[in-house]
Amino acid sequence: MKNTKSELFSWIKSIFFALLVAFICRHFIFSPVTVFGESMKPTFEDQNKLIVTKISKIDRFDMIVFDAPDSNENYIKRVIGLPGDKVEMKNDTLYINGKKYKEPYLKTNKEGIASDEKLTGDFDLMSLLGKSVVPKNSLFVMGDNRRWSKDSRIFGFISKDSVIGKVQLRYYPIKEIGAPK
C-alpha cells in the first residue's frame, strides 16, 4: 500500500512539473501563432502556423507578431525601421538612413504587377507620420503584400512593448516546414 501511494505521488509530481514547464515555456519563451489574412503573402499564407520566440532580439527585416494598435487582433509584419531610423520609399526602392536596401522577399509580388506600376507607393516618415525618424521604443513595420497590407503606413509606429514574438519557424503546412525567409 505504501509503495502504491509513493508511486502515485511520484506520478502526480512528474505531471505537475511537466505542466509547469510547459506553462513557463508557452508564456515566456515561445508561442504558436496562426496567420490570418494575406498581408504577408507569399511569405506566409492565410492559416499558416508558426512558432514565435518571446526572448529573441529584434533586428531589421525580422518578421514579428504584435498586438494590433487598431484592433483586438494580432498582426504579423516585417520590421523595416528600428528606433532612430529614417525610412523612405522612392520609386519602389527602400532607403533606410539614406542607404538603399534590396527587398528580395518582394520579388514574387513585384513580378505580379505591370512594369510601369509600383508595389509600394513613395513616402517618407515625416510626410506619412509627422516624425523624421522612428521614435524610441517603437518600430516601423510593413507587410510583404504591400498593396494589401494594413501596416505602419496606415496605423503608425508600433510600440516595442506590443511585440509578442519574433517568427522562428513555420510548422504548417507540413510541406513548408522550416525557418521563414
Rosetta silent file (secondary structure, phi, psi, omega in degrees, C-alpha in Angstrom):
SEQUENCE: MKNTKSELFSWIKSIFFALLVAFICRHFIFSPVTVFGESMKPTFEDQNKLIVTKISKIDRFDMIVFDAPDSNENYIKRVIGLPGDKVEMKNDTLYINGKKYKEPYLKTNKEGIASDEKLTGDFDLMSLLGKSVVPKNSLFVMGDNRRWSKDSRIFGFISKDSVIGKVQLRYYPIKEIGAPK
SCORE:     score description
SCORE:     0.000 S_00000001
   1 L     0.000  -42.340  179.663    0.000    0.000    0.000 S_00000001
   2 H   -63.625  -38.724  178.039    2.822    2.355    0.898 S_00000001
   3 H   -63.484  -39.968 -179.912    4.514    1.594   -2.449 S_00000001
   4 H   -64.923  -44.048  178.791    1.316    2.393   -4.360 S_00000001
   5 H   -63.910  -42.574  179.236    0.921    5.764   -2.609 S_00000001
   6 H   -62.692  -43.696  178.426    4.562    6.580   -3.231 S_00000001
   7 H   -63.218  -44.990  179.231    4.238    5.632   -6.894 S_00000001
   8 H   -61.719  -45.049  179.218    1.041    7.708   -7.270 S_00000001
   9 H   -62.196  -39.498  177.980    2.642   10.695   -5.579 S_00000001
  10 H   -61.926  -43.210  177.910    5.667   10.375   -7.882 S_00000001
  11 H   -64.023  -44.258  179.758    3.392   10.403  -10.965 S_00000001
  12 H   -61.811  -43.928  177.199    1.459   13.436   -9.706 S_00000001
  13 H   -60.690  -43.677 -179.281    4.719   15.314   -9.064 S_00000001
  14 H   -63.926  -44.617  179.086    6.015   14.439  -12.541 S_00000001
  15 H   -64.912  -43.534  178.312    2.809   15.519  -14.276 S_00000001
  16 H   -60.136  -46.072 -179.928    2.677   18.749  -12.271 S_00000001
  17 H   -62.523  -42.677  178.475    6.316   19.534  -13.099 S_00000001
  18 H   -62.083  -43.587  178.206    5.755   18.810  -16.814 S_00000001
  19 H   -64.556  -39.360  178.528    2.682   21.094  -16.884 S_00000001
  20 H   -63.643  -44.552  178.069    4.607   23.824  -15.056 S_00000001
  21 H   -63.089  -43.984  178.344    7.489   23.648  -17.557 S_00000001
  22 H   -61.434  -42.380  178.834    5.028   23.717  -20.490 S_00000001
  23 H   -61.982  -46.804 -179.613    3.242   26.741  -18.983 S_00000001
  24 H   -62.238  -46.847  179.242    6.501   28.642  -18.465 S_00000001
  25 H   -60.937  -46.312 -176.009    7.730   27.859  -21.996 S_00000001
  26 H   -64.558  -37.561 -175.024    4.397   28.787  -23.598 S_00000001
  27 H   -94.976  -19.587 -175.261    4.033   32.103  -21.793 S_00000001
  28 H  -123.309  -15.881 -175.195    7.623   33.284  -21.522 S_00000001
  29 H  -118.051  -51.866  179.973    9.752   31.605  -24.221 S_00000001
  30 E  -146.142  163.490 -178.186    7.736   30.603  -27.298 S_00000001
  31 E  -153.292  143.275  173.479    4.189   30.509  -28.565 S_00000001
  32 E   -80.344  146.560 -178.746    2.265   29.043  -31.509 S_00000001
  33 E  -139.961  144.530  174.605    0.567   31.556  -33.829 S_00000001
  34 E  -111.133  134.619  178.200   -1.806   31.212  -36.781 S_00000001
  35 L   -80.414  131.463  174.065   -1.609   33.645  -39.711 S_00000001
  36 L  -121.254  127.329  178.664   -4.897   35.281  -40.671 S_00000001
  37 L    98.885 -175.990 -173.293   -5.140   37.261  -43.881 S_00000001
  38 L  -123.177   18.986 -176.059   -2.875   37.906  -46.818 S_00000001
  39 L   -69.432  -17.289  179.432   -0.748   40.883  -45.771 S_00000001
  40 L  -110.324   11.540 -178.608    2.445   38.778  -45.734 S_00000001
  41 L   -65.618  138.055    4.304    1.721   36.825  -48.918 S_00000001
  42 L   -91.165    0.142 -179.654    3.624   34.972  -50.407 S_00000001
  43 L   -55.921  -49.120  174.913    5.991   34.718  -47.410 S_00000001
  44 L  -130.731  140.653  177.911    3.085   33.462  -45.299 S_00000001
  45 L  -103.201  161.800  175.136   -0.345   32.389  -46.468 S_00000001
  46 L   -54.985  133.632  178.413   -3.638   32.545  -44.593 S_00000001
  47 L    78.680    5.751  171.377   -3.815   29.747  -41.961 S_00000001
  48 L   -62.774  148.912  179.190   -0.048   29.070  -41.865 S_00000001
  49 E  -115.622  132.286 -171.939    1.002   28.023  -38.382 S_00000001
  50 E  -129.566  161.359  169.996    4.138   29.496  -36.849 S_00000001
  51 E  -113.946  129.082  175.195    6.252   29.432  -33.707 S_00000001
  52 E  -113.677  143.468  175.711    7.379   32.787  -32.326 S_00000001
  53 E   -99.987  142.392 -175.745   10.059   33.255  -29.695 S_00000001
  54 L   -99.002   -1.274 -176.029    9.499   35.812  -26.998 S_00000001
  55 L  -119.253    6.005 -178.356   13.122   36.272  -25.982 S_00000001
  56 L   -81.712  146.448  173.765   14.838   36.941  -29.330 S_00000001
  57 L   -72.085  138.291 -178.724   16.431   40.258  -30.196 S_00000001
  58 L   -96.633  126.096  178.749   14.511   42.017  -32.973 S_00000001
  59 L  -117.140  167.844  176.163   16.505   43.197  -35.975 S_00000001
  60 L   -58.392  137.947  179.285   15.613   44.957  -39.196 S_00000001
  61 L    76.727    0.467  171.671   13.702   42.702  -41.640 S_00000001
  62 L   -68.130  152.589  174.409   12.700   40.206  -38.921 S_00000001
  63 E  -100.285  130.966 -175.952    9.076   39.117  -39.015 S_00000001
  64 E  -128.274  158.451  171.614    7.218   39.741  -35.784 S_00000001
  65 E  -112.667  135.048 -177.410    3.791   39.173  -34.283 S_00000001
  66 E  -146.565  161.109  174.978    2.368   42.036  -32.230 S_00000001
  67 E   -69.905  123.792 -178.744   -0.828   43.322  -30.672 S_00000001
  68 L   -62.912  135.207  179.735   -2.538   45.399  -33.357 S_00000001
  69 L   -75.897  -11.835 -174.527   -2.751   49.070  -32.371 S_00000001
  70 L  -120.036    9.265  178.361   -6.120   49.450  -34.094 S_00000001
  71 L  -162.463  178.865  178.192   -7.999   46.270  -33.129 S_00000001
  72 L   -94.557   35.833 -178.710   -8.108   43.343  -30.708 S_00000001
  73 L  -114.243  173.534  169.783   -6.119   41.157  -33.097 S_00000001
  74 E  -108.816  139.109  177.660   -2.501   40.147  -33.550 S_00000001
  75 E  -112.809  152.986  171.613   -0.710   41.200  -36.724 S_00000001
  76 E  -118.611  126.929 -179.031    2.330   39.698  -38.401 S_00000001
  77 E  -147.206  172.770  177.904    4.591   42.118  -40.291 S_00000001
  78 E  -101.664  134.314  177.938    8.216   42.657  -41.227 S_00000001
  79 E   -74.363  121.534  178.362   10.312   45.139  -39.217 S_00000001
  80 E  -105.862  -45.067 -178.145   11.541   47.839  -41.590 S_00000001
  81 E  -120.131  132.575  175.498   12.552   50.644  -39.249 S_00000001
  82 L   -99.688  166.212  179.974   14.203   50.471  -35.826 S_00000001
  83 L   -51.950  131.739  179.941   14.350   53.350  -33.312 S_00000001
  84 L    90.013   -8.969 -179.045   16.274   56.279  -34.800 S_00000001
  85 L   -77.391  142.550  170.869   15.921   55.060  -38.401 S_00000001
  86 L  -102.121  117.413 -175.199   14.886   57.389  -41.210 S_00000001
  87 E  -112.493  132.005  177.332   12.723   55.341  -43.597 S_00000001
  88 E  -140.206  151.117  173.124   11.841   56.356  -47.168 S_00000001
  89 E  -125.838  120.873  178.452   10.389   54.650  -50.216 S_00000001
  90 E  -132.172  126.213  177.922   11.255   56.147  -53.618 S_00000001
  91 L    50.012   45.181  178.430   10.434   54.537  -56.962 S_00000001
  92 L    64.585   23.868  178.139    9.725   51.177  -55.292 S_00000001
  93 E  -123.015  132.422 -179.503   13.131   51.214  -53.575 S_00000001
  94 E   -86.455  132.549  174.427   13.581   51.203  -49.796 S_00000001
  95 E  -123.865  128.427  175.786   16.020   53.635  -48.200 S_00000001
  96 E  -123.809  120.844 -176.819   16.928   53.445  -44.530 S_00000001
  97 L    54.332   37.322  177.241   19.119   56.221  -43.180 S_00000001
  98 L    82.181   -6.441 -179.166   19.875   57.168  -46.790 S_00000001
  99 E   -96.075  134.179  179.778   21.140   53.678  -47.685 S_00000001
 100 E   -76.588  133.052  178.700   19.416   51.725  -50.457 S_00000001
 101 E  -121.057  138.277  172.056   18.163   48.272  -49.434 S_00000001
 102 L   -84.485  147.068  177.875   17.130   45.359  -51.615 S_00000001
 103 L  -124.741   78.254 -175.289   13.983   43.539  -50.554 S_00000001
 104 H   -60.978  -24.512  178.904   14.296   40.057  -52.113 S_00000001
 105 H   -69.103   -9.548  178.739   11.182   38.870  -50.256 S_00000001
 106 H   -96.781   -2.664 -173.934    9.106   41.176  -52.519 S_00000001
 107 H   -52.697  -50.652 -178.525   10.287   39.595  -55.793 S_00000001
 108 H   -60.754  -43.272  179.819    7.176   37.465  -56.374 S_00000001
 109 H   -66.565  -36.826  178.950    4.823   40.355  -55.623 S_00000001
 110 H   -68.877  -32.738  178.548    6.752   42.710  -57.922 S_00000001
 111 H   -67.675  -21.578 -177.127    6.577   40.173  -60.752 S_00000001
 112 L   -86.886    4.847  179.698    2.794   40.242  -60.468 S_00000001
 113 L  -120.763  160.292  178.838    2.404   43.911  -61.410 S_00000001
 114 L   -64.826  151.106 -175.836    2.849   45.848  -64.644 S_00000001
 115 L   -63.137  -24.032 -179.944    6.332   47.291  -65.232 S_00000001
 116 L   -92.278    4.854  179.575    5.013   50.863  -65.060 S_00000001
 117 L  -106.212  161.108  177.561    3.336   50.294  -61.643 S_00000001
 118 L  -110.454  142.971  173.477    4.788   50.382  -58.127 S_00000001
 119 L   -76.395  -40.881 -178.688    4.299   47.758  -55.464 S_00000001
 120 L  -122.426  124.563  178.605    4.926   50.304  -52.702 S_00000001
 121 L   -66.993  154.102  178.841    3.970   53.944  -53.023 S_00000001
 122 L   -65.300  141.429  174.159    6.535   56.661  -52.321 S_00000001
 123 E  -164.240  162.888  164.114    6.689   58.005  -48.767 S_00000001
 124 E  -135.276  160.729 -174.512    8.955   59.315  -46.051 S_00000001
 125 H   -61.427  -37.600 -177.212    8.221   59.202  -42.341 S_00000001
 126 H   -63.447  -47.959 -178.263    7.728   62.962  -41.991 S_00000001
 127 H   -72.971  -27.748 -177.468    5.041   63.215  -44.661 S_00000001
 128 H   -83.674  -46.802 -171.857    3.443   59.933  -43.614 S_00000001
 129 H  -126.713    2.385  176.796    3.531   60.101  -39.802 S_00000001
 130 L    76.975   13.603  176.697    4.851   63.547  -38.882 S_00000001
 131 L  -129.864  145.343 -178.587    8.178   62.304  -37.482 S_00000001
 132 L   -83.201  -24.457  178.949   11.537   62.307  -39.250 S_00000001
 133 L  -136.407  163.529  175.693   12.776   59.108  -37.577 S_00000001
 134 L   -66.780  125.669 -178.238   11.300   56.061  -35.842 S_00000001
 135 L   -65.188  161.632  175.963   10.766   57.099  -32.184 S_00000001
 136 L   -55.848  141.972  178.754   12.493   55.495  -29.216 S_00000001
 137 L    60.323   25.151  179.365   10.924   52.147  -28.177 S_00000001
 138 E  -129.675  165.425  177.123    8.986   51.966  -31.462 S_00000001
 139 E  -136.186  150.595  172.242    9.162   50.058  -34.741 S_00000001
 140 E  -108.617  121.536 -174.857    8.037   50.771  -38.307 S_00000001
 141 E  -123.413  150.082  175.149    6.560   47.615  -39.845 S_00000001
 142 E  -142.175  150.065  174.386    5.200   46.663  -43.265 S_00000001
 143 L   -82.115  155.671  178.981    3.617   43.574  -44.758 S_00000001
 144 L   -72.139  -27.827  177.679    5.236   41.832  -47.729 S_00000001
 145 L   -90.303   71.414 -167.555    1.989   42.081  -49.710 S_00000001
 146 H   -53.451  -35.509 -177.874    2.384   45.868  -49.797 S_00000001
 147 H   -72.548  -20.953 -175.450   -0.723   46.672  -51.808 S_00000001
 148 H  -122.208   15.364 -176.370   -2.988   44.800  -49.368 S_00000001
 149 L  -100.032  129.880  171.379   -1.189   45.249  -46.068 S_00000001
 150 L   -91.799  107.828 -172.571   -2.536   47.290  -43.191 S_00000001
 151 L  -142.332 -159.905 -175.807    0.719   48.333  -41.573 S_00000001
 152 H   -59.866  -21.140  175.982    2.673   51.289  -40.145 S_00000001
 153 H   -66.629  -22.623 -179.310    1.863   53.316  -43.243 S_00000001
 154 H  -104.434  -52.030 -174.581   -1.741   53.271  -42.001 S_00000001
 155 H   -99.508    0.777  175.789   -1.689   52.862  -38.203 S_00000001
 156 L    87.948 -167.854 -178.846    1.714   54.403  -37.473 S_00000001
 157 L   -66.132  152.377  173.004    4.610   53.168  -35.388 S_00000001
 158 E  -109.480  150.782  178.375    4.127   50.221  -33.067 S_00000001
 159 E   -77.646  139.623  175.384    5.412   50.060  -29.517 S_00000001
 160 H   -59.621  -29.136  179.187    8.140   47.516  -28.807 S_00000001
 161 H   -66.495  -19.964 -179.276    6.026   46.562  -25.778 S_00000001
 162 H   -84.233   -7.040 -177.724    3.272   45.324  -28.112 S_00000001
 163 E   -72.819  126.202  177.399    5.565   42.706  -29.703 S_00000001
 164 E   -85.839  -40.641  179.059    4.527   39.158  -28.840 S_00000001
 165 E   176.979  169.333  179.148    7.473   37.498  -30.527 S_00000001
 166 E   -98.063  132.306 -178.923    9.773   37.023  -33.472 S_00000001
 167 E   -67.354  127.238 -179.722    8.817   34.405  -36.067 S_00000001
 168 E  -116.334  -31.229 -170.813   11.241   31.480  -35.943 S_00000001
 169 E  -153.270  138.069  169.036    9.529   28.516  -37.578 S_00000001
 170 E  -101.625  128.441  179.141    6.618   27.586  -39.818 S_00000001
 171 E  -116.065   -3.399  174.607    5.245   24.166  -38.901 S_00000001
 172 E  -150.197  133.627    6.641    2.135   24.088  -41.083 S_00000001
 173 L   -71.676  151.719 -175.323    1.605   23.341  -43.896 S_00000001
 174 H   -53.648  -40.323 -176.313    3.899   20.359  -43.480 S_00000001
 175 H   -67.938  -11.330 -179.160    5.479   20.760  -46.952 S_00000001
 176 H  -116.530   20.797  179.094    6.703   24.232  -45.924 S_00000001
 177 L   -58.827  136.942  175.692    8.149   23.394  -42.505 S_00000001
 178 E   145.193  178.729  178.236   11.207   25.439  -41.704 S_00000001
 179 L   -74.866  132.152  179.745   12.598   28.835  -40.868 S_00000001
 180 L   -71.634  157.977 -179.892   10.966   31.605  -42.911 S_00000001
 181 L  -111.912    0.000    0.000   12.992   33.812  -45.245 S_00000001
